[in-house]
């Protein structure tokens, strides 16, 4: 693993210290999201953003602090794109987030898809109620993020979409 990837991983683990993802320390989720991106052939910038994808939402970290820590600007831009903006509830936050993710480009969409796939897979195993929530918002998720025609996506991202459709199914 390249040095900057390790730096992103270590910063994410340190920042999420004490947080849990179901029964597990939060870093398991971050590793699963990154590993999915790696397995689908995404570059190290996307993989780094996968490690950091929740850091602005769930910790005291800011984009300025990420810069101070030496995180590359292209990684920060992806992380900012996938970070939910403030809102009164989940629906409002997601309504604002999806256009922001699309504006972040294919890399931001890839990070969000990896995160969503891991979340849905974990819910299938451990949290049926949360899985119902994801299924209920799936149509809006797809409309919000998927370009038309879907075949216009780069191959790794298209493959991720197909995996997502199988997992959410």
Order of alpha helices (4+ residues) and beta strands (2+ residues): alpha-beta-beta-alpha-alpha-alpha-alpha-alpha-alpha-alpha-alpha-alpha-alpha
